Amino acid sequence: MCGIIGYSGAEYAREKLLHGLENLEYRGYDSAGIALWDEGKIEVIKAAGRLSNLRAACGDQCLASHCGIGHTRWATHGVPNDVNAHPHRQGRVTLVHNGIIENYRALRERLEREGYHFLTQTDTEIAAALLDHHMKLHESPVAAIHAATAEMEGAYGFCMLLEGEPDTVYGIRRGSPLIAAKDETGSYVASDVPAIIEYTRQYYLLEEEEVIAFFQRTYAHLNEGGVFIVDMHSVDRLREFEEEYNEAGRVGAHEYQWTIESEDDCIYQTFAFYDEEGRPALEQHIQRVYDPTWIMEQLRACGYAVQVCTDFTQEGITEGEKQFYICRKETA
């Protein structure tokens, strides 16, 4: 799996990007690269192999940059080498990408007819060209990004820099993880929490409007009488983990540590698994807890007949760890 990090803010970006990518090494990779705004232009530095190769390639470049993106690549289209490593640049767009663009061949043929030339075998470079094409058609970068991604089939998490916008990192996702976060120095984008956990816990999570939109889209997808089931942590869990819970043990030859704590309306779980040499692989889950009465109201407003139980065995909303909502699309 590939890794992504982006940063824009008051602190120097290069080390944040490299350190964030090091925290994503557990995901596996065969090449890496960064792109940074430096002295009015975007500089791209890439290297096949380990992140130590990328650090060596950086030398003393871009030390004063405050905005950039980084990527670790696991090859899917094109062999692992310096050229195919991310970021990729086409026109105004410098792009890193997780996922697979399934219709990249058809897009490439069309873009070549429109005058684009490609240096790599990757679907990411084609995505960068399509984004650049739409930048020429739309005054707003956000409108251009939405127009370009509407033409793509498959899954993606994109993080990009645009010429003419030296303080901005753009991100968009479909079916591939990408989170946004902030601290007192600036803003972050990352494919997984370990890339930025040392800097902030102020992550962007689903807002209530997005939860409602998900319920509505699911309702539209179901046939009459169709059912979907969703489970969520109960508010009791927030109280349970006001004091940090810690567990350590061993699974086979591997030691692990597990930490759970709550803050505001979120539950944070951190897992660390250690290999035979004591090197950790980190994983963190963040789950927002919603008022179950509000969830019931929104589901019924969408048109569902809703049955709820707590911890599988207790009907209704009672004390427990989780609520399960069984939602049936009623027959008109």
Sequence and secondary structure as in RCSB ss.txt:
>XXXX:A:sequence
MCGIIGYSGAEYAREKLLHGLENLEYRGYDSAGIALWDEGKIEVIKAAGRLSNLRAACGDQCLASHCGIGHTRWA
THGVPNDVNAHPHRQGRVTLVHNGIIENYRALRERLEREGYHFLTQTDTEIAAALLDHHMKLHESPVAAIHAATA
EMEGAYGFCMLLEGEPDTVYGIRRGSPLIAAKDETGSYVASDVPAIIEYTRQYYLLEEEEVIAFFQRTYAHLNEG
GVFIVDMHSVDRLREFEEEYNEAGRVGAHEYQWTIESEDDCIYQTFAFYDEEGRPALEQHIQRVYDPTWIMEQLR
ACGYAVQVCTDFTQEGITEGEKQFYICRKETA
>XXXX:A:secstr
  EEEEEEESS HHHHHHHHHHTTGGG  SEEEEEEEETTEEEEEEEES HHHHHHHHTTTTTT  EEEEEEE  
SSS SSTTTSS EEETTEEEEEEEEETTHHHHHHHHHHTT    SS HHHHHHHHHHHHHTT SSHHHHHHHHHH
T  EEEEEEEEETT TT  EEEEEBS  EEEE SSEEEEESSGGGTTTT  EE    HHHHHHHHHHHHHHS TT
 EEEEEEE HHHHHHTSS EEEEEEETTEEEEEEEEEETTEEEEEEEEE TT  EEEEEEEEE   HHHHHHHHH
HHTEEEEEEETTTEESS SSSEEEEEEEE   
